[in-house]
Amino acid sequence: MQNPTSTGWLDRQFHLTEHKTSVKRESIAGLTTFVSMAYILFVNPSVLGSTGMNKGAVFTATALSAIIGCLLMAFLANYPMAIAPGLGDNAFFTYSVVLAMGIPWQKAMAGVFVASVLFTILSFMKVREIVINAIPHDLKLAMASGIGIFIAFVGLQGGGLVVNSKSSLVTLGSLEVPSTWLTIFGIFFIGILMARKVPGAIFYGMVASTIIGLLTGLIKMPSHIISVAPSLKPTFAVGIKYLPSMKDPQMWAVVLIFLLVAFFDTAGTLVGLAQQAGLMKNDRLPRIGQALMADSLSMLGGSVLGTTPTSCYVESSAGIAMGGRTGLTALVVAILFLFSMIFSPLLTVVTDQVTAPALIIVGVLMVSAMKDIHWDKFEIAMPCFLTIIGMPLTYNISYGFAFGFLTYPLMMIACGRRKDVNAVMWCLFVVFIVMLYVLNVLPSGK
C-alpha cells in the first residue's frame, strides 16, 4: 500500500494530478523505459573499450552519468525522458577521433570535457536554442539518419557480417564463423520483438543472444554475476588532466564536432517525444530550456566521470506509450540505473556479437528520419544525401556533417533561394571549412 504522505509529495513535486497520471503508471513507465535502454550499460563499454579505455570504469561512468541525467530531467524539467551516453557520440569518439584520427583516448576525453563546458555555457546563454532553430529541418533529419547508418555499419563489422576486402573495400563476412551466426540470431530475434512492439526488445535480444552464446560455448561463463561497481579511477577526471593537449589545433575540430552532435541530438529527440506525450503547447515545448540544461549538465558530469556525451534517449517513447507524462518516470529510471551497477561482471559475456545487433537495430530506428526529407527538391536532396552517405563511406561522422553544411548554402544560391540561408548557416559554412583544413591540411604539413 502506498504511503499517502510520500504520494502527496510526489504529486506536488511532479504535478501528477495535473497531468492525469499516477505513481503506479509513472513507475511502470520508468521500468519500461529502463528495460528498453539498459543495453547502453553494456554497449557503451564495448564501444569505448575499443579505444583502450577500461571497460569496468566505463560501465560505472555510464551508469552514474545516466543517473545524473535522469535526476536532472526529473527535477529540473519534469519530463518523462531518460538521459544516458549516446550511441552516436561514442561512435564518433571511438571510430572517428581515436581510431581514424589517431588521437589517444585521454586527449579525446579532454576534447569532450571542453565541449561539455562550452555546451553548458551556451545552454545558459540560450545560444543552443538559437542555433538549433536555424538549422534547416531536412538537414537535421539527414544528420540523424547518417549517424544511424554509421552505427549500423559499425554493428555489421563488429558482428562479423561485413569485413575488409582488398578488391571492393568491404564484403560479406564468412558464414562459416560460428560467432557470426550469433549476430544473425540477435538481429532476427530483436527484429521480431520490435515488429511485435514488445517493450525492451533490444535488451531482451541481448539477453537471448548471451544465453545462446553461453550454451554453445561461444561465450565464456563469468565467474560471478553480482559485484561491487568497478572503480572509476582509470577514467575519472582524465579529460581534465589532459587539458594541455588542447594546444593542438586538431583538438578544436574535435570539440566542434562534439558540440554539433550534442547540439542537434537531444533537441530533436525531445521535441519528438514531447509530441508523442502531448506535452507540446502552440508547437513549442514548455521548459525546453530546463530540459536542455539537464542534458548539458549531465554531459559535463559524464565527461568528468569518463564517458562520452549524454543525450535524451528515443527509447523513452516506450515509457511514454505506457503512460509516462512527468519527471517521476525519469526518477524511476535513475533508481533502476543505480541498482544495475552491481551487475558489472556481466560485461565479460557481452561480446561484440551480442552488442552488434543492438547497434544495427538502433541504426534502423534512427534512419527512419529519412522519410520526412524533401527528396523531390534537388537543392535539399543533394546536401542531405551527402550528409547521410558521407558518414559511413568516410567512416567519419564529422565529414558527413561537413558535406551537408558546405553543400546546402551553395545549392540554395544555385536555385535562387539565397534568402533561405540564414546567418547561422553561413557561420557554420565557414566553421566547417576551417574544420576540414585543421583535420586534413595541418596534419600533413601542406
VEXFI-60894 format. One record per residue (C-alpha): residue number from 1; residue in three letters; x, y, z. Coordinates in nm, 2 decimals, padded with zeros to 4 digits. Last residue first. Layout:
# VEXFI-60894
<pt NUM "ala" <X Y Z>>,
...
This chain:
# VEXFI-60894
<pt 446 "lys" <05.07 02.10 -04.67>>,
<pt 445 "gly" <05.20 01.97 -04.33>>,
<pt 444 "ser" <05.00 01.66 -04.35>>,
<pt 443 "pro" <04.84 01.72 -04.00>>,
<pt 442 "leu" <04.76 02.08 -04.10>>,
<pt 441 "val" <04.58 02.00 -04.42>>,
<pt 440 "asn" <04.33 01.73 -04.33>>,
<pt 439 "leu" <04.17 01.79 -03.98>>,
<pt 438 "val" <04.25 02.16 -03.95>>,
<pt 437 "tyr" <04.15 02.24 -04.30>>,
<pt 436 "leu" <03.84 02.04 -04.28>>,
<pt 435 "met" <03.75 02.22 -03.96>>,
<pt 434 "val" <03.82 02.56 -04.11>>,
<pt 433 "ile" <03.58 02.49 -04.40>>,
<pt 432 "phe" <03.33 02.35 -04.14>>,
<pt 431 "val" <03.33 02.67 -03.94>>,
<pt 430 "val" <03.29 02.89 -04.25>>,
<pt 429 "phe" <02.97 02.71 -04.36>>,
<pt 428 "leu" <02.86 02.71 -03.99>>,
<pt 427 "cys" <02.88 03.09 -04.00>>,
<pt 426 "trp" <02.68 03.09 -04.32>>,
<pt 425 "met" <02.42 02.86 -04.16>>,
<pt 424 "val" <02.39 03.10 -03.87>>,
<pt 423 "ala" <02.34 03.40 -04.09>>,
<pt 422 "asn" <02.04 03.25 -04.26>>,
<pt 421 "val" <02.02 03.07 -04.60>>,
<pt 420 "asp" <01.66 03.09 -04.73>>,
<pt 419 "lys" <01.74 03.43 -04.87>>,
<pt 418 "arg" <01.97 03.27 -05.12>>,
<pt 417 "arg" <01.69 03.07 -05.27>>,
<pt 416 "gly" <01.77 03.12 -05.64>>,
<pt 415 "cys" <01.83 02.76 -05.73>>,
<pt 414 "ala" <02.21 02.79 -05.73>>,
<pt 413 "ile" <02.21 03.00 -05.42>>,
<pt 412 "met" <02.03 02.73 -05.22>>,
<pt 411 "met" <02.26 02.47 -05.36>>,
<pt 410 "leu" <02.57 02.66 -05.25>>,
<pt 409 "pro" <02.42 02.71 -04.90>>,
<pt 408 "tyr" <02.34 02.33 -04.86>>,
<pt 407 "thr" <02.67 02.20 -04.99>>,
<pt 406 "leu" <02.91 02.31 -04.72>>,
<pt 405 "phe" <02.67 02.21 -04.44>>,
<pt 404 "gly" <02.60 01.87 -04.59>>,
<pt 403 "phe" <02.95 01.76 -04.67>>,
<pt 402 "ala" <03.08 01.89 -04.34>>,
<pt 401 "phe" <02.82 01.69 -04.14>>,
<pt 400 "gly" <02.92 01.37 -04.32>>,
<pt 399 "tyr" <03.29 01.46 -04.26>>,
<pt 398 "ser" <03.23 01.49 -03.89>>,
<pt 397 "ile" <03.07 01.14 -03.87>>,
<pt 396 "asn" <03.38 00.97 -04.00>>,
<pt 395 "tyr" <03.40 00.62 -04.16>>,
<pt 394 "thr" <03.44 00.81 -04.49>>,
<pt 393 "leu" <03.18 00.59 -04.66>>,
<pt 392 "pro" <02.97 00.55 -04.34>>,
<pt 391 "met" <02.94 00.92 -04.27>>,
<pt 390 "gly" <02.94 01.07 -04.62>>,
<pt 389 "ile" <02.63 00.88 -04.73>>,
<pt 388 "ile" <02.40 01.06 -04.49>>,
<pt 387 "thr" <02.54 01.41 -04.52>>,
<pt 386 "leu" <02.59 01.37 -04.90>>,
<pt 385 "phe" <02.22 01.27 -04.94>>,
<pt 384 "cys" <02.10 01.56 -04.73>>,
<pt 383 "pro" <02.32 01.81 -04.93>>,
<pt 382 "met" <02.18 01.67 -05.25>>,
<pt 381 "ala" <01.82 01.62 -05.16>>,
<pt 380 "ile" <01.75 01.98 -05.05>>,
<pt 379 "glu" <01.86 02.15 -05.37>>,
<pt 378 "phe" <01.72 01.86 -05.55>>,
<pt 377 "lys" <01.37 01.91 -05.42>>,
<pt 376 "asp" <01.17 01.58 -05.45>>,
<pt 375 "trp" <01.37 01.43 -05.17>>,
<pt 374 "his" <01.20 01.66 -04.92>>,
<pt 373 "ile" <01.32 01.47 -04.61>>,
<pt 372 "asp" <01.04 01.32 -04.39>>,
<pt 371 "lys" <01.12 00.95 -04.47>>,
<pt 370 "met" <01.49 01.00 -04.39>>,
<pt 369 "ala" <01.41 01.01 -04.01>>,
<pt 368 "ser" <01.36 00.63 -04.03>>,
<pt 367 "val" <01.74 00.61 -04.02>>,
<pt 366 "met" <01.75 00.64 -03.65>>,
<pt 365 "leu" <01.53 00.34 -03.57>>,
<pt 364 "val" <01.72 00.12 -03.82>>,
<pt 363 "gly" <02.05 00.23 -03.68>>,
<pt 362 "val" <01.92 00.14 -03.33>>,
<pt 361 "ile" <01.86 -00.21 -03.48>>,
<pt 360 "ile" <02.21 -00.24 -03.61>>,
<pt 359 "leu" <02.37 -00.12 -03.29>>,
<pt 358 "ala" <02.17 -00.37 -03.08>>,
<pt 357 "pro" <02.25 -00.65 -03.33>>,
<pt 356 "ala" <02.62 -00.57 -03.28>>,
<pt 355 "thr" <02.61 -00.58 -02.90>>,
<pt 354 "val" <02.59 -00.96 -02.86>>,
<pt 353 "gln" <02.84 -01.04 -03.14>>,
<pt 352 "asp" <03.08 -00.78 -02.99>>,
<pt 351 "thr" <03.07 -00.97 -02.66>>,
<pt 350 "val" <02.85 -00.91 -02.36>>,
<pt 349 "val" <02.96 -01.21 -02.15>>,
<pt 348 "thr" <03.25 -01.03 -01.98>>,
<pt 347 "leu" <03.04 -00.72 -01.90>>,
<pt 346 "leu" <02.82 -00.94 -01.69>>,
<pt 345 "pro" <03.06 -00.89 -01.41>>,
<pt 344 "ser" <02.92 -00.53 -01.38>>,
<pt 343 "phe" <02.59 -00.63 -01.23>>,
<pt 342 "ile" <02.61 -00.42 -00.91>>,
<pt 341 "met" <02.56 -00.10 -01.10>>,
<pt 340 "ser" <02.21 -00.20 -01.21>>,
<pt 339 "phe" <02.06 -00.08 -00.88>>,
<pt 338 "leu" <02.16 00.28 -00.95>>,
<pt 337 "phe" <02.03 00.25 -01.31>>,
<pt 336 "leu" <01.70 00.14 -01.16>>,
<pt 335 "ile" <01.68 00.45 -00.94>>,
<pt 334 "ala" <01.76 00.68 -01.23>>,
<pt 333 "val" <01.48 00.52 -01.45>>,
<pt 332 "val" <01.24 00.57 -01.16>>,
<pt 331 "leu" <01.33 00.94 -01.15>>,
<pt 330 "ala" <01.28 00.97 -01.53>>,
<pt 329 "thr" <00.92 00.84 -01.49>>,
<pt 328 "leu" <00.87 01.07 -01.20>>,
<pt 327 "gly" <00.96 01.36 -01.43>>,
<pt 326 "thr" <00.62 01.35 -01.58>>,
<pt 325 "arg" <00.40 01.20 -01.85>>,
<pt 324 "gly" <00.46 00.83 -01.85>>,
<pt 323 "gly" <00.15 00.64 -01.98>>,
<pt 322 "met" <00.29 00.31 -02.11>>,
<pt 321 "ala" <00.35 00.47 -02.45>>,
<pt 320 "ile" <00.56 00.74 -02.27>>,
<pt 319 "gly" <00.77 00.46 -02.13>>,
<pt 318 "ala" <00.83 00.31 -02.47>>,
<pt 317 "ser" <00.90 00.66 -02.61>>,
<pt 316 "ser" <01.18 00.69 -02.37>>,
<pt 315 "glu" <01.37 00.46 -02.61>>,
<pt 314 "val" <01.44 00.78 -02.81>>,
<pt 313 "tyr" <01.70 00.86 -02.54>>,
<pt 312 "cys" <01.80 01.21 -02.45>>,
<pt 311 "ser" <02.17 01.26 -02.48>>,
<pt 310 "thr" <02.50 01.21 -02.30>>,
<pt 309 "pro" <02.84 01.30 -02.42>>,
<pt 308 "thr" <03.12 01.04 -02.40>>,
<pt 307 "thr" <03.23 00.87 -02.07>>,
<pt 306 "gly" <03.49 00.93 -01.80>>,
<pt 305 "leu" <03.34 01.06 -01.48>>,
<pt 304 "val" <03.45 01.42 -01.57>>,
<pt 303 "ser" <03.30 01.40 -01.92>>,
<pt 302 "gly" <02.98 01.24 -01.77>>,
<pt 301 "gly" <02.93 01.53 -01.53>>,
<pt 300 "leu" <02.96 01.78 -01.82>>,
<pt 299 "met" <02.72 01.58 -02.03>>,
<pt 298 "ser" <02.48 01.55 -01.74>>,
<pt 297 "leu" <02.49 01.93 -01.70>>,
<pt 296 "ser" <02.42 01.99 -02.07>>,
<pt 295 "asp" <02.13 01.74 -02.09>>,
<pt 294 "ala" <01.97 01.89 -01.78>>,
<pt 293 "met" <02.02 02.23 -01.93>>,
<pt 292 "leu" <01.85 02.12 -02.25>>,
<pt 291 "ala" <01.55 02.01 -02.04>>,
<pt 290 "gln" <01.54 02.34 -01.84>>,
<pt 289 "gly" <01.55 02.55 -02.16>>,
<pt 288 "ile" <01.28 02.33 -02.31>>,
<pt 287 "arg" <01.06 02.42 -02.02>>,
<pt 286 "pro" <00.75 02.43 -02.24>>,
<pt 285 "leu" <00.80 02.27 -02.58>>,
<pt 284 "arg" <00.66 02.48 -02.87>>,
<pt 283 "asp" <00.40 02.40 -03.14>>,
<pt 282 "asn" <00.14 02.61 -02.95>>,
<pt 281 "lys" <00.19 02.38 -02.65>>,
<pt 280 "met" <00.37 02.05 -02.68>>,
<pt 279 "leu" <00.32 01.80 -02.40>>,
<pt 278 "gly" <00.10 01.55 -02.59>>,
<pt 277 "ala" <00.33 01.26 -02.49>>,
<pt 276 "gln" <00.41 01.17 -02.86>>,
<pt 275 "gln" <00.47 01.54 -02.93>>,
<pt 274 "ala" <00.70 01.57 -02.63>>,
<pt 273 "leu" <00.89 01.26 -02.76>>,
<pt 272 "gly" <00.95 01.42 -03.10>>,
<pt 271 "val" <01.05 01.75 -02.95>>,
<pt 270 "leu" <01.29 01.60 -02.70>>,
<pt 269 "thr" <01.45 01.37 -02.97>>,
<pt 268 "gly" <01.52 01.67 -03.20>>,
<pt 267 "ala" <01.67 01.87 -02.91>>,
<pt 266 "thr" <01.88 01.58 -02.78>>,
<pt 265 "asp" <02.08 01.51 -03.09>>,
<pt 264 "phe" <02.12 01.85 -03.25>>,
<pt 263 "phe" <02.36 02.04 -03.02>>,
<pt 262 "ala" <02.53 01.73 -02.89>>,
<pt 261 "val" <02.65 01.64 -03.24>>,
<pt 260 "leu" <02.75 02.00 -03.31>>,
<pt 259 "leu" <02.94 02.04 -02.98>>,
<pt 258 "phe" <03.12 01.71 -03.03>>,
<pt 257 "ile" <03.20 01.82 -03.38>>,
<pt 256 "leu" <03.35 02.15 -03.26>>,
<pt 255 "val" <03.55 01.99 -02.98>>,
<pt 254 "val" <03.71 01.75 -03.23>>,
<pt 253 "ala" <03.80 02.04 -03.46>>,
<pt 252 "trp" <03.94 02.21 -03.15>>,
<pt 251 "met" <04.17 01.91 -03.10>>,
<pt 250 "gln" <04.33 01.94 -03.44>>,
<pt 249 "pro" <04.46 02.29 -03.33>>,
<pt 248 "asp" <04.68 02.11 -03.07>>,
<pt 247 "lys" <04.70 02.34 -02.76>>,
<pt 246 "met" <04.41 02.14 -02.63>>,
<pt 245 "ser" <04.66 01.88 -02.52>>,
<pt 244 "pro" <04.72 02.09 -02.20>>,
<pt 243 "leu" <04.37 01.98 -02.09>>,
<pt 242 "tyr" <04.49 01.62 -02.04>>,
<pt 241 "lys" <04.44 01.61 -01.66>>,
<pt 240 "ile" <04.08 01.75 -01.71>>,
<pt 239 "gly" <03.99 01.48 -01.96>>,
<pt 238 "val" <04.13 01.21 -01.72>>,
<pt 237 "ala" <03.89 01.33 -01.45>>,
<pt 236 "phe" <03.79 00.98 -01.37>>,
<pt 235 "thr" <03.88 00.72 -01.64>>,
<pt 234 "pro" <04.11 00.46 -01.47>>,
<pt 233 "lys" <03.99 00.56 -01.12>>,
<pt 232 "leu" <03.62 00.49 -01.17>>,
<pt 231 "ser" <03.64 00.17 -00.98>>,
<pt 230 "pro" <03.42 -00.12 -01.08>>,
<pt 229 "ala" <03.07 -00.15 -00.91>>,
<pt 228 "val" <03.07 -00.40 -00.63>>,
<pt 227 "ser" <02.98 -00.74 -00.76>>,
<pt 226 "ile" <02.70 -00.97 -00.87>>,
<pt 225 "ile" <02.73 -01.22 -01.15>>,
<pt 224 "his" <03.02 -01.45 -01.07>>,
<pt 223 "ser" <03.30 -01.64 -01.26>>,
<pt 222 "pro" <03.15 -01.54 -01.59>>,
<pt 221 "met" <03.07 -01.82 -01.85>>,
<pt 220 "lys" <03.28 -01.79 -02.17>>,
<pt 219 "ile" <03.09 -01.70 -02.48>>,
<pt 218 "leu" <03.08 -01.92 -02.80>>,
<pt 217 "gly" <03.03 -02.22 -02.57>>,
<pt 216 "thr" <02.70 -02.31 -02.73>>,
<pt 215 "leu" <02.50 -02.26 -02.41>>,
<pt 214 "leu" <02.69 -01.94 -02.32>>,
<pt 213 "gly" <02.64 -01.79 -02.67>>,
<pt 212 "ile" <02.27 -01.88 -02.67>>,
<pt 211 "ile" <02.23 -01.72 -02.33>>,
<pt 210 "thr" <02.41 -01.40 -02.45>>,
<pt 209 "ser" <02.20 -01.38 -02.76>>,
<pt 208 "ala" <01.88 -01.41 -02.55>>,
<pt 207 "val" <02.00 -01.13 -02.31>>,
<pt 206 "met" <02.09 -00.91 -02.60>>,
<pt 205 "gly" <01.76 -00.96 -02.76>>,
<pt 204 "tyr" <01.57 -00.89 -02.44>>,
<pt 203 "phe" <01.75 -00.56 -02.41>>,
<pt 202 "ile" <01.68 -00.47 -02.77>>,
<pt 201 "ala" <01.31 -00.56 -02.74>>,
<pt 200 "gly" <01.26 -00.36 -02.42>>,
<pt 199 "pro" <00.89 -00.30 -02.49>>,
<pt 198 "val" <00.75 -00.56 -02.74>>,
<pt 197 "lys" <00.61 -00.39 -03.04>>,
<pt 196 "arg" <00.55 -00.72 -03.24>>,
<pt 195 "ala" <00.78 -00.58 -03.51>>,
<pt 194 "met" <01.04 -00.49 -03.24>>,
<pt 193 "leu" <01.02 -00.84 -03.10>>,
<pt 192 "ile" <01.08 -00.99 -03.44>>,
<pt 191 "gly" <01.37 -00.76 -03.52>>,
<pt 190 "ile" <01.53 -00.83 -03.18>>,
<pt 189 "phe" <01.53 -01.21 -03.25>>,
<pt 188 "phe" <01.63 -01.15 -03.62>>,
<pt 187 "ile" <01.93 -00.94 -03.54>>,
<pt 186 "gly" <02.03 -01.15 -03.24>>,
<pt 185 "phe" <02.03 -01.47 -03.44>>,
<pt 184 "ile" <02.24 -01.31 -03.71>>,
<pt 183 "thr" <02.49 -01.19 -03.45>>,
<pt 182 "leu" <02.52 -01.54 -03.30>>,
<pt 181 "trp" <02.56 -01.67 -03.65>>,
<pt 180 "thr" <02.87 -01.46 -03.69>>,
<pt 179 "ser" <03.01 -01.63 -03.38>>,
<pt 178 "pro" <03.01 -01.96 -03.56>>,
<pt 177 "val" <03.24 -01.85 -03.84>>,
<pt 176 "glu" <03.14 -02.05 -04.15>>,
<pt 175 "leu" <02.92 -01.76 -04.26>>,
<pt 174 "ser" <03.23 -01.57 -04.37>>,
<pt 173 "gly" <03.19 -01.19 -04.38>>,
<pt 172 "leu" <03.02 -01.02 -04.67>>,
<pt 171 "thr" <03.24 -00.76 -04.85>>,
<pt 170 "val" <03.41 -00.43 -04.79>>,
<pt 169 "leu" <03.68 -00.23 -04.97>>,
<pt 168 "ser" <03.59 -00.39 -05.30>>,
<pt 167 "ser" <03.92 -00.55 -05.41>>,
<pt 166 "lys" <04.12 -00.55 -05.09>>,
<pt 165 "ser" <03.82 -00.65 -04.88>>,
<pt 164 "asn" <03.75 -00.57 -04.52>>,
<pt 163 "val" <03.46 -00.75 -04.34>>,
<pt 162 "val" <03.09 -00.72 -04.31>>,
<pt 161 "leu" <02.87 -00.97 -04.12>>,
<pt 160 "gly" <03.14 -01.02 -03.85>>,
<pt 159 "gly" <02.93 -00.88 -03.56>>,
<pt 158 "gly" <03.16 -00.59 -03.51>>,
<pt 157 "gln" <03.15 -00.50 -03.88>>,
<pt 156 "leu" <02.77 -00.52 -03.91>>,
<pt 155 "gly" <02.75 -00.32 -03.58>>,
<pt 154 "val" <02.98 -00.05 -03.71>>,
<pt 153 "phe" <02.77 -00.02 -04.03>>,
<pt 152 "ala" <02.46 00.01 -03.81>>,
<pt 151 "ile" <02.62 00.30 -03.62>>,
<pt 150 "phe" <02.71 00.47 -03.95>>,
<pt 149 "ile" <02.36 00.42 -04.09>>,
<pt 148 "gly" <02.21 00.57 -03.78>>,
<pt 147 "ile" <02.46 00.86 -03.77>>,
<pt 146 "gly" <02.35 00.94 -04.13>>,
<pt 145 "ser" <01.99 00.93 -04.05>>,
<pt 144 "ala" <02.02 01.17 -03.75>>,
<pt 143 "met" <02.23 01.41 -03.97>>,
<pt 142 "ala" <01.98 01.38 -04.26>>,
<pt 141 "leu" <01.69 01.47 -04.03>>,
<pt 140 "lys" <01.86 01.78 -03.90>>,
<pt 139 "leu" <01.95 01.87 -04.26>>,
<pt 138 "asp" <01.58 01.85 -04.36>>,
<pt 137 "his" <01.48 02.07 -04.07>>,
<pt 136 "pro" <01.71 02.35 -04.18>>,
<pt 135 "ile" <01.94 02.46 -03.89>>,
<pt 134 "ala" <01.85 02.80 -03.75>>,
<pt 133 "asn" <01.62 02.66 -03.47>>,
<pt 132 "ile" <01.91 02.45 -03.34>>,
<pt 131 "val" <02.14 02.75 -03.35>>,
<pt 130 "ile" <01.90 02.98 -03.15>>,
<pt 129 "glu" <01.82 02.70 -02.89>>,
<pt 128 "arg" <02.18 02.63 -02.83>>,
<pt 127 "val" <02.26 03.00 -02.79>>,
<pt 126 "lys" <02.03 03.00 -02.49>>,
<pt 125 "met" <02.30 03.18 -02.28>>,
<pt 124 "phe" <02.28 02.91 -02.01>>,
<pt 123 "ser" <02.29 02.64 -02.29>>,
<pt 122 "leu" <02.59 02.80 -02.45>>,
<pt 121 "ile" <02.77 02.79 -02.12>>,
<pt 120 "thr" <02.68 02.42 -02.07>>,
<pt 119 "phe" <02.80 02.33 -02.42>>,
<pt 118 "leu" <03.12 02.52 -02.37>>,
<pt 117 "val" <03.19 02.32 -02.06>>,
<pt 116 "ser" <03.09 01.99 -02.23>>,
<pt 115 "ala" <03.30 02.07 -02.54>>,
<pt 114 "val" <03.60 02.13 -02.31>>,
<pt 113 "phe" <03.54 01.79 -02.13>>,
<pt 112 "val" <03.48 01.60 -02.46>>,
<pt 111 "gly" <03.81 01.74 -02.60>>,
<pt 110 "ala" <03.99 01.64 -02.29>>,
<pt 109 "met" <03.84 01.30 -02.33>>,
<pt 108 "ala" <04.00 01.29 -02.68>>,
<pt 107 "lys" <04.34 01.35 -02.52>>,
<pt 106 "gln" <04.30 01.05 -02.29>>,
<pt 105 "trp" <04.16 00.84 -02.58>>,
<pt 104 "pro" <04.48 00.89 -02.78>>,
<pt 103 "ile" <04.42 01.07 -03.11>>,
<pt 102 "gly" <04.49 00.85 -03.41>>,
<pt 101 "met" <04.25 01.04 -03.64>>,
<pt 100 "ala" <04.07 00.72 -03.75>>,
<pt 99 "leu" <04.09 00.51 -03.43>>,
<pt 98 "val" <04.06 00.78 -03.16>>,
<pt 97 "val" <03.85 01.06 -03.33>>,
<pt 96 "ser" <03.64 00.89 -03.59>>,
<pt 95 "tyr" <03.59 00.54 -03.47>>,
<pt 94 "thr" <03.59 00.58 -03.09>>,
<pt 93 "phe" <03.47 00.93 -03.02>>,
<pt 92 "phe" <03.23 00.94 -03.32>>,
<pt 91 "ala" <03.08 00.61 -03.21>>,
<pt 90 "asn" <03.05 00.73 -02.85>>,
<pt 89 "asp" <02.86 01.03 -02.97>>,
<pt 88 "gly" <02.62 00.85 -03.19>>,
<pt 87 "leu" <02.55 00.59 -02.93>>,
<pt 86 "gly" <02.45 00.85 -02.67>>,
<pt 85 "pro" <02.56 00.84 -02.30>>,
<pt 84 "ala" <02.24 00.84 -02.09>>,
<pt 83 "ile" <01.93 01.06 -02.05>>,
<pt 82 "ala" <01.57 00.95 -01.98>>,
<pt 81 "met" <01.26 01.14 -02.08>>,
<pt 80 "pro" <00.94 01.16 -01.87>>,
<pt 79 "tyr" <00.97 01.54 -01.83>>,
<pt 78 "asn" <00.97 01.74 -01.51>>,
<pt 77 "ala" <01.23 01.99 -01.64>>,
<pt 76 "leu" <01.46 02.05 -01.35>>,
<pt 75 "phe" <01.36 01.77 -01.11>>,
<pt 74 "ala" <01.31 01.47 -01.34>>,
<pt 73 "met" <01.55 01.58 -01.62>>,
<pt 72 "leu" <01.82 01.64 -01.36>>,
<pt 71 "leu" <01.76 01.31 -01.20>>,
<pt 70 "cys" <01.77 01.13 -01.54>>,
<pt 69 "gly" <02.09 01.30 -01.64>>,
<pt 68 "ile" <02.27 01.23 -01.31>>,
<pt 67 "ile" <02.16 00.86 -01.31>>,
<pt 66 "ala" <02.27 00.82 -01.67>>,
<pt 65 "ser" <02.61 00.97 -01.59>>,
<pt 64 "leu" <02.64 00.73 -01.30>>,
<pt 63 "ala" <02.55 00.42 -01.50>>,
<pt 62 "thr" <02.78 00.51 -01.79>>,
<pt 61 "ala" <03.07 00.61 -01.56>>,
<pt 60 "thr" <03.04 00.27 -01.38>>,
<pt 59 "phe" <03.04 00.08 -01.71>>,
<pt 58 "val" <03.33 00.30 -01.84>>,
<pt 57 "ala" <03.53 00.21 -01.53>>,
<pt 56 "gly" <03.47 -00.16 -01.60>>,
<pt 55 "lys" <03.55 -00.13 -01.97>>,
<pt 54 "asn" <03.89 00.04 -01.91>>,
<pt 53 "met" <03.96 00.26 -02.21>>,
<pt 52 "gly" <04.18 00.11 -02.48>>,
<pt 51 "thr" <03.99 00.28 -02.77>>,
<pt 50 "ser" <03.79 -00.04 -02.85>>,
<pt 49 "gly" <03.67 -00.03 -02.49>>,
<pt 48 "leu" <03.47 00.28 -02.58>>,
<pt 47 "val" <03.24 00.06 -02.80>>,
<pt 46 "ser" <03.21 -00.23 -02.56>>,
<pt 45 "pro" <03.18 -00.01 -02.25>>,
<pt 44 "asn" <02.90 00.18 -02.42>>,
<pt 43 "val" <02.72 -00.14 -02.54>>,
<pt 42 "phe" <02.70 -00.30 -02.19>>,
<pt 41 "leu" <02.53 -00.02 -01.99>>,
<pt 40 "ile" <02.37 00.10 -02.31>>,
<pt 39 "tyr" <02.16 -00.21 -02.33>>,
<pt 38 "ala" <01.95 -00.08 -02.04>>,
<pt 37 "met" <01.76 00.14 -02.29>>,
<pt 36 "ser" <01.43 -00.05 -02.33>>,
<pt 35 "val" <01.44 -00.21 -01.98>>,
<pt 34 "phe" <01.48 00.14 -01.83>>,
<pt 33 "thr" <01.20 00.29 -02.04>>,
<pt 32 "thr" <00.96 00.01 -01.93>>,
<pt 31 "leu" <01.06 00.04 -01.57>>,
<pt 30 "gly" <01.00 00.42 -01.58>>,
<pt 29 "ala" <00.66 00.37 -01.75>>,
<pt 28 "ile" <00.56 00.12 -01.48>>,
<pt 27 "ser" <00.66 00.37 -01.21>>,
<pt 26 "glu" <00.48 00.65 -01.39>>,
<pt 25 "arg" <00.16 00.45 -01.40>>,
<pt 24 "lys" <00.18 00.34 -01.04>>,
<pt 23 "val" <00.26 00.70 -00.91>>,
<pt 22 "ser" <-00.04 00.83 -01.10>>,
<pt 21 "thr" <-00.13 01.03 -01.42>>,
<pt 20 "lys" <-00.38 01.30 -01.52>>,
<pt 19 "his" <-00.10 01.55 -01.60>>,
<pt 18 "glu" <-00.24 01.80 -01.34>>,
<pt 17 "thr" <-00.29 01.51 -01.09>>,
<pt 16 "leu" <00.08 01.41 -01.13>>,
<pt 15 "his" <00.22 01.76 -01.08>>,
<pt 14 "phe" <00.58 01.62 -01.04>>,
<pt 13 "gln" <00.67 01.77 -00.70>>,
<pt 12 "arg" <00.32 01.81 -00.56>>,
<pt 11 "asp" <00.20 01.46 -00.66>>,
<pt 10 "leu" <00.53 01.31 -00.54>>,
<pt 9 "trp" <00.49 01.48 -00.21>>,
<pt 8 "gly" <00.13 01.36 -00.18>>,
<pt 7 "thr" <00.24 01.00 -00.26>>,
<pt 6 "ser" <00.51 01.02 00.01>>,
<pt 5 "thr" <00.25 01.13 00.26>>,
<pt 4 "pro" <-00.02 00.88 00.15>>,
<pt 3 "asn" <00.23 00.59 00.18>>,
<pt 2 "gln" <00.13 00.34 -00.10>>,
<pt 1 "met" <00.00 00.00 00.00>>,
